[in-house]
Amino acid sequence: MSQTTDILNLLQSGPLTALDALERIGCFRLASRINDLRKAGHNIQTNTITLPNGKQIAQYTLTQGAINGQ
């Protein structure tokens, strides 16, 4: 199974951050894989969340039912 497929499966379970992807499937380049999924027609929303230490990170969410314009 490809890393992109693994990430799609994780997104179907809920929101995903780069740290989640690194810990769960060893993906160091989540933003690139998200871009691949978007090019394949998946509607993925990016939200910026602020951690308790003040740092901001991206959190990705798959919008259900929005594949290839559906």
N, C-alpha and C positions, 0 to 999 in steps of 0.2 A: 504494500500500500504506500502511496506517495505521501510526502509531508503535507502537500496541499489538501489531499483527501482527508488526512488526519485532522487538519485544522478545520475543515468544513464540518466534520463530525463533532468536534469540540464546540464549534459555534452553534450547532443545532441543539446543544445541551445548555447553552447560556452564554453570557458575555465572556470575553477572553482578553487578557492582557499579554504583553510580551513575556512577563515573568511566568505566567500560567503556561504559556506555550513552551518555554524553556524547560520548566520543571516537568511537564507532563509528556512532551514528545521530543525534547531536545532541539527545538527550533530556535536558532539565533536570529533569524531574519523574518519575523512575523509580518512586518509591513510589506515586504516583497511578496509573501505568499498571499496576503490580503489583496494586493494589487492583482495578482494572478486570478484570484477568485472573482474579483470585480470584472476583469476582462472576460471571464467565462460567463458573465451575466448575473452573478449573485449580487443582491442588494445588501451591502454591509455598511452599517452606520458606525461612524467614529465619534466617540464621546471622550472629552478630556476630563479626567478625574484628578482631584487633588488628594494626595496622601497626607496622613497626619503630620509628616515632617515638612510639609509645604511643597514637595516636589509634585509636578504634574506628569501624568502618564496617559497614553491612549488606551481606551477600552473599546473593543470591537463587538458589535452585536449584529447578528444576521436577522434581517427583516423577513419574517416568514411569508411564504407565498410570492415572493418577488424575485423569481428567477426568469431571466430572458424576457423581462417586461410583463410577466403575468401578474 
